Amino acid sequence: MAGAGPGPEPQPEPQPEPEPRRAGEERSGPFQASEHQHVRYNPLQDEWVLVSAHRVRRPWRGQLEPPAPENFPRHDPDNPLCPGATRANGEVNPLYESTFLFDNDFPALRPDAPSPGPSDHPLFRAEPARGVCKVLCFHPWSDVTLPLMSVPEIRTVIDTWAEVSEDLGAEYPWVQIFENKGAMMGCSNPHPHCQVNLLPLPSPPPRGPSRLPRGPRPTLPHPPGLLASPGVRGSSLGGRRKVRGGDPSPVACRSRRVEGRPVVGGGGVGAGPGSESPCFPPTPGLRSLRLQVWASSFLPDVPRREDGNQREYLRRHGEPLLLAYGRQEARRKERLVLANDDWLVLVPYWAVWPFQTLLLPRRHVLRLQDLQPGERDSAPAGPLGEAEAGHWQLHAHYYPPLLRSATVRKFMVGYEMLAQAQRDLTPEQAAERLRQLPEEHFRLRQEKA
C-alpha cells in the first residue's frame, strides 16, 4: 500500500489587522493626568497649555539661581526709593511714613507724544501710545515684604490701590498695577513697591491700539480687576498730594504704610517674581518695597483677550466666567490653596507657570473700589458699575517662575516660544505642594531657630 507523503504544513489562522491608534489614544491603560501628557484649555485667554507631568522627573543640570540675599539695611540713603533719598531726576523723596506714590522717573508711557502718522502699507501699522507711569512704595523700610506686614498695613496698601484705580480710572480706561518681585524676575530695586500704568482707551475696545478721541473720554468700567504675579492692575493717584508724616511733595504721592505682596486690584493686580518695566537703573544690592502703576491710551493684549472672552462666556452661559469658575473650584477643592469667606486662592486648571495662582473674590466684584471693608481686610494674608461691565470679575494673577526649588526656575524657551505653553507638573500637584508649605514666613522661622 502506497503511503501518502507529508501534507502541506498547517497555515496559521489569519489575524485581523490591528486598528490604527488614533491621535490622543493611550497605549498604557487608563488616563492619569500625573503620568500622561495632555492639553488643557484656558477659556480666559482662549489658548491651550501642554501638560507633561512626567518630564519633571528628568535630571537637571541646567542653571541654578543663587539664593536671594536676606539681609538688607532698613534705610539706605543711596537707595532712590527710601524716604529722604534723592532720585535720578534730582527729586528728593519726602520723609514718608507709609505709602508713597510718584511719577516714574523712567516711564515707558508719557501723556503727550506725537502720532506716528498714517501707514503706507497694512503690514506696517503704528498708532499713538500715550499714558502715565507711576511707582508706589508700600513701606518706608527696605527690609520688609507684604507677608511680613500687619493686616492693617496691608489693608492700607489695598485701600491705596483702590483709590489710585478710582482716581486715575476717571481719566484713563485701563489702569495696570503690577509688581515684579525678586532679582530672578528682573526687579531693579528690592525696596517694596509696585507700578501703575494708565491707558486711555476709546469705547468699545478696539482690536489693537487706537487713536484717542479728542474731548471728554467715554465712561468705562475703568480698570476692571485683574491681578498678576509680578504685578497689579489698577490705577494711580496723580497731582500734588500731602504725605502723611511728611511735607508736601512736588511729585504725586500719598503716605500709606504698606509693602509689596500680591493683592487684589482693579484692572489687574499681581505679585511675586515677574517682569518689570524700567523704573530705576539696575542697582546691585538695593532693596525697595514698591509697586508700579501704568495707564495707557490702548487696551493691552492680555486684558483685551480676557475682556472679550468673559463677554462671550456671559452671552453664552448667562453668568460671569470667573464667578462660575470660582464656584466650581471651591466645590472640587483639588486645586485650592487657600480659602476664606471672601476669597479663593487656587492654581488654575489651565495654569502655565508651575506655581501660578489665581486670586478670586467669592462674590461678583468688578473693581478694587467695589470691595467692602471686610473683604479688604480678609484679602489673603457695592454697585458693579456700568451694565456692560457685568461680565468682568475682579481677579489677580501670580506668576512665580520657580519649577523645582528656590534655585531652579522654569524657562519659557523653544517649544513655548515657537508653539504653545508647556508645564512640567500638573496644577493639582502644584496646589498640593503649596498647601503643604508652612503658614509661618520662612524669615520668621529663621529668627526663631
Secondary structure, DSSP 8 states (H G I E B T S, - for coil): ----------------------TT--SSSS--TTTS-EEEEETTTTEEEEE-GGGGGS---S-----------S--TTSTTSTT-B-TTS-B----SS-EEEE-SS-S--S--------SSTTS------EEEEEEE--S-SS--GGGS-HHHHHHHHHHHHHHHHHHHTT-SEEEEE---SGGGT-S--EEEEEEEEE---SS--SS-----SSS------S---EETTEE------S----TTS---SS--------------SS-B--SS-----SS---TT--EEEEEEEEESS--HHHHHHHHHHHHHHHHHSS-HHHHHHHHHHHH-TTEEEE-SSEEEE--TT--STT-EEEEESS---SGGG--HHHHHTS------SGGGTT----EEE---EEEETTEE----HHHHHT-EEESS-HHHHHHHHHTS-SS-HHHHHHH-
